[in-house]
Amino acid sequence: MAWIRTVPEGEAGGMLKRYYDASKDRRGFVSNTTSIMSIRENHLRANQSLFVSLMEGDSGLSRIEKEMIAVRVSGVNGCFY
């Protein structure tokens, strides 16, 4: 749970609602990384663009390899995503 102000799912509209819906479609819930940027849609848009570029862009690594790296880095950093 974020300790900062966020836009609740039921109050999201426009582009933010689309991001929330996409998060729910992928994971079954709105991810914390999406909701914590909900009050700054430009930051959310930039973060999502970076994520797609890194995870879906051509790098010589498979999506599974990229996910494994992300999980390991999160663990080393004490981040439980």
Backbone as ProteinMPNN parsed JSONL, in Angstrom:
{"seq_chain_A": "MAWIRTVPEGEAGGMLKRYYDASKDRRGFVSNTTSIMSIRENHLRANQSLFVSLMEGDSGLSRIEKEMIAVRVSGVNGCFY", "coords_chain_A": {"N_chain_A": [[0.845, -1.178, 0.0], [0.572, 2.152, -0.904], [1.97, 5.076, 0.625], [1.439, 7.538, -0.105], [-0.684, 10.069, -1.555], [-3.088, 8.833, -3.778], [-5.017, 8.25, -6.78], [-8.044, 6.789, -6.347], [-9.262, 3.713, -7.741], [-12.007, 3.747, -8.492], [-12.4, 6.423, -8.954], [-10.925, 7.144, -11.105], [-10.511, 8.519, -14.326], [-10.654, 9.063, -17.917], [-7.466, 8.984, -19.458], [-6.065, 7.913, -17.266], [-7.866, 6.02, -16.257], [-7.787, 4.229, -18.378], [-5.14, 3.305, -18.14], [-5.312, 2.102, -15.606], [-7.243, 0.105, -16.176], [-5.819, -1.401, -18.072], [-3.734, -2.336, -16.471], [-5.181, -3.936, -14.706], [-6.156, -5.824, -16.536], [-3.789, -7.144, -17.259], [-2.761, -8.096, -14.794], [-4.814, -8.595, -13.032], [-5.355, -6.821, -11.08], [-4.882, -3.376, -10.04], [-1.675, -2.311, -10.316], [0.787, -1.39, -7.821], [2.842, 0.237, -8.771], [1.584, 1.555, -10.804], [-0.582, 2.876, -9.532], [0.731, 4.609, -7.696], [1.685, 6.633, -9.248], [-0.51, 7.946, -10.074], [-1.459, 10.539, -9.606], [0.105, 12.086, -11.135], [-0.13, 12.053, -14.176], [1.501, 12.457, -16.427], [3.963, 11.468, -15.576], [3.294, 8.827, -15.132], [2.658, 8.045, -17.748], [5.184, 8.349, -18.982], [6.653, 6.472, -17.49], [5.322, 4.087, -18.161], [5.845, 4.005, -20.886], [8.65, 3.72, -20.888], [8.815, 1.225, -19.58], [7.52, -0.497, -21.449], [9.237, -0.183, -23.628], [11.637, -1.248, -22.578], [10.884, -3.879, -21.782], [9.581, -5.016, -23.968], [10.995, -4.303, -26.169], [13.563, -4.855, -28.682], [16.337, -6.572, -27.628], [17.96, -8.723, -27.57], [17.475, -10.369, -25.484], [15.092, -12.646, -24.116], [11.599, -12.204, -23.219], [11.069, -13.591, -20.881], [13.654, -13.847, -19.798], [14.196, -11.153, -19.302], [12.22, -10.618, -17.374], [13.115, -12.318, -15.329], [15.531, -11.078, -14.666], [14.516, -8.63, -13.734], [13.091, -9.499, -11.473], [15.19, -10.489, -9.89], [16.758, -8.155, -9.489], [14.893, -6.593, -8.107], [14.632, -8.153, -5.793], [17.27, -7.991, -4.708], [17.293, -5.302, -4.151], [15.465, -5.219, -2.118], [12.82, -4.959, -2.763], [9.505, -5.872, -3.072], [7.883, -6.74, -5.452]], "CA_chain_A": [[0.0, 0.0, 0.0], [1.336, 3.394, -0.989], [1.766, 6.019, 1.711], [1.209, 8.846, -0.7], [-2.022, 10.211, -2.111], [-3.299, 8.23, -5.091], [-6.384, 8.345, -7.278], [-8.688, 5.482, -6.217], [-9.709, 3.126, -9.001], [-13.359, 4.199, -8.802], [-12.396, 7.841, -9.299], [-10.077, 7.35, -12.278], [-11.206, 8.796, -15.584], [-9.802, 9.356, -19.065], [-6.261, 8.186, -19.683], [-5.74, 7.169, -16.05], [-8.736, 4.844, -16.23], [-7.259, 3.27, -19.361], [-3.962, 2.674, -17.539], [-5.796, 1.211, -14.548], [-7.873, -1.058, -16.817], [-4.758, -2.221, -18.678], [-3.048, -3.009, -15.368], [-6.079, -4.996, -14.238], [-6.205, -6.864, -17.561], [-2.536, -7.908, -17.216], [-2.448, -8.695, -13.498], [-6.008, -8.859, -12.241], [-5.467, -5.737, -10.111], [-4.09, -2.197, -10.385], [-0.375, -2.45, -9.657], [1.238, -0.265, -7.003], [3.645, 1.148, -9.577], [0.644, 2.37, -11.569], [-1.375, 3.757, -8.667], [1.514, 5.655, -7.025], [1.902, 7.745, -10.179], [-1.825, 8.335, -10.58], [-1.703, 11.985, -9.523], [0.988, 12.703, -12.131], [-0.324, 11.216, -15.365], [2.651, 12.553, -17.328], [4.98, 10.554, -15.058], [2.785, 7.482, -15.401], [2.805, 7.813, -19.186], [6.619, 8.169, -19.243], [7.058, 5.209, -16.886], [4.766, 2.995, -18.963], [6.584, 4.002, -22.148], [9.953, 3.127, -20.592], [8.604, -0.192, -19.295], [7.238, -1.198, -22.708], [10.465, -0.159, -24.411], [12.597, -2.178, -21.991], [10.416, -5.264, -21.689], [9.106, -5.537, -25.244], [11.913, -3.9, -27.225], [14.577, -5.816, -29.114], [17.574, -6.427, -26.867], [18.687, -9.985, -27.564], [16.977, -11.163, -24.362], [13.664, -12.989, -24.195], [10.768, -11.563, -22.185], [11.272, -14.36, -19.64], [14.96, -13.456, -19.247], [14.04, -9.798, -18.762], [11.439, -10.735, -16.13], [13.982, -12.915, -14.305], [16.46, -10.019, -14.242], [13.742, -7.675, -12.934], [12.805, -10.126, -10.173], [16.442, -10.54, -9.128], [17.112, -6.787, -9.09], [13.934, -6.219, -7.061], [15.022, -8.869, -4.565], [18.512, -7.395, -4.194], [16.932, -3.972, -3.629], [14.483, -5.339, -1.038], [11.536, -4.537, -3.309], [8.697, -7.09, -3.172], [6.871, -6.652, -6.488]], "C_chain_A": [[0.886, 1.235, 0.0], [1.008, 4.311, 0.178], [1.586, 7.43, 1.182], [-0.207, 8.875, -1.271], [-2.054, 9.594, -3.5], [-4.743, 8.465, -5.514], [-7.0, 6.953, -7.161], [-9.233, 5.001, -7.568], [-11.083, 3.633, -9.428], [-13.455, 5.651, -9.211], [-11.572, 8.151, -10.546], [-10.934, 7.584, -13.512], [-10.192, 9.007, -16.695], [-8.637, 8.395, -19.212], [-5.908, 7.354, -18.454], [-6.6, 5.917, -15.942], [-8.243, 3.792, -17.214], [-6.018, 2.565, -18.827], [-4.369, 1.7, -16.435], [-6.407, -0.054, -15.157], [-6.828, -1.981, -17.44], [-3.99, -2.987, -17.602], [-3.889, -4.174, -14.846], [-6.157, -6.145, -15.241], [-4.961, -7.749, -17.501], [-2.375, -8.698, -15.925], [-3.66, -9.11, -12.667], [-6.243, -7.801, -11.168], [-4.656, -4.552, -10.619], [-2.785, -2.278, -9.602], [-0.024, -1.201, -8.856], [2.032, 0.734, -7.829], [2.773, 2.025, -10.465], [-0.069, 3.356, -10.653], [-0.548, 4.862, -8.005], [1.83, 6.83, -7.943], [0.594, 8.335, -10.691], [-2.1, 9.833, -10.505], [-0.813, 12.771, -10.493], [0.938, 11.858, -13.397], [0.837, 11.307, -16.341], [3.789, 11.645, -16.872], [4.567, 9.107, -15.326], [2.985, 7.129, -16.868], [4.281, 7.555, -19.529], [7.109, 6.834, -18.692], [6.563, 4.023, -17.717], [5.504, 2.88, -20.296], [7.963, 3.359, -21.97], [9.818, 1.628, -20.361], [8.393, -0.983, -20.579], [8.5, -1.27, -23.56], [11.472, -1.185, -23.891], [12.143, -3.634, -22.091], [9.991, -5.856, -23.03], [10.023, -5.18, -26.409], [12.946, -4.972, -27.524], [15.872, -5.563, -28.354], [18.446, -7.676, -26.921], [18.292, -10.878, -26.408], [15.507, -11.477, -24.581], [12.907, -12.243, -23.098], [10.967, -12.273, -20.848], [12.607, -13.986, -18.997], [14.886, -12.061, -18.627], [13.27, -9.816, -17.445], [12.293, -11.322, -15.013], [14.982, -11.892, -13.776], [15.735, -9.023, -13.346], [13.441, -8.231, -11.548], [14.061, -10.143, -9.308], [16.833, -9.152, -8.626], [16.178, -6.307, -7.986], [14.291, -6.868, -5.736], [16.265, -8.278, -3.919], [18.216, -6.039, -3.562], [15.897, -4.022, -2.506], [13.103, -4.891, -1.464], [10.707, -5.776, -3.608], [7.565, -6.975, -4.177], [6.654, -7.991, -7.115]], "O_chain_A": [[1.821, 1.352, 0.792], [-0.123, 4.316, 0.664], [1.583, 8.396, 1.945], [-0.841, 7.835, -1.447], [-1.147, 9.811, -4.303], [-5.586, 8.836, -4.698], [-6.526, 6.022, -7.812], [-9.613, 5.806, -8.42], [-11.297, 3.918, -10.606], [-14.474, 6.077, -9.754], [-11.529, 9.298, -10.991], [-11.954, 6.925, -13.711], [-8.995, 9.116, -16.431], [-8.786, 7.177, -19.109], [-5.493, 6.203, -18.59], [-6.098, 4.857, -15.569], [-8.278, 2.597, -16.919], [-5.854, 1.362, -19.032], [-3.828, 0.599, -16.344], [-6.12, -1.161, -14.702], [-6.941, -3.203, -17.345], [-3.636, -4.149, -17.797], [-3.371, -5.258, -14.58], [-6.217, -7.309, -14.846], [-5.057, -8.965, -17.671], [-1.908, -9.837, -15.947], [-3.538, -9.883, -11.717], [-7.223, -7.876, -10.428], [-3.836, -4.701, -11.524], [-2.792, -2.311, -8.372], [-0.477, -0.1, -9.169], [1.918, 1.942, -7.62], [3.181, 3.124, -10.84], [-0.152, 4.544, -10.964], [-1.07, 5.952, -7.771], [2.202, 7.905, -7.471], [0.591, 9.13, -11.63], [-2.908, 10.343, -11.28], [-0.971, 13.982, -10.644], [1.834, 11.057, -13.663], [1.136, 10.327, -17.024], [4.511, 11.104, -17.709], [5.392, 8.273, -15.7], [3.434, 6.029, -17.188], [4.585, 6.634, -20.288], [7.889, 6.141, -19.344], [7.305, 3.068, -17.947], [5.757, 1.774, -20.774], [8.391, 2.554, -22.797], [10.611, 0.845, -20.883], [9.019, -2.024, -20.776], [8.795, -2.311, -24.147], [12.088, -1.907, -24.675], [12.93, -4.513, -22.444], [10.037, -7.073, -23.208], [9.85, -5.694, -27.514], [13.173, -5.878, -26.722], [16.439, -4.472, -28.427], [19.55, -7.686, -26.378], [18.723, -12.03, -26.345], [14.768, -10.678, -25.157], [13.512, -11.716, -22.163], [11.028, -11.626, -19.803], [12.681, -13.825, -17.779], [15.444, -11.818, -17.557], [13.63, -9.108, -16.505], [12.207, -10.874, -13.87], [15.25, -11.845, -12.575], [16.268, -8.612, -12.315], [13.529, -7.506, -10.557], [13.995, -9.841, -8.116], [17.2, -8.996, -7.462], [16.627, -5.68, -7.027], [14.258, -6.224, -4.687], [16.3, -8.087, -2.703], [18.822, -5.673, -2.554], [15.493, -2.977, -1.994], [12.296, -4.485, -0.628], [11.169, -6.655, -4.336], [6.398, -7.097, -3.802], [5.829, -8.123, -8.02]]}, "name": "protein", "num_of_chains": 1, "seq": "MAWIRTVPEGEAGGMLKRYYDASKDRRGFVSNTTSIMSIRENHLRANQSLFVSLMEGDSGLSRIEKEMIAVRVSGVNGCFY"}
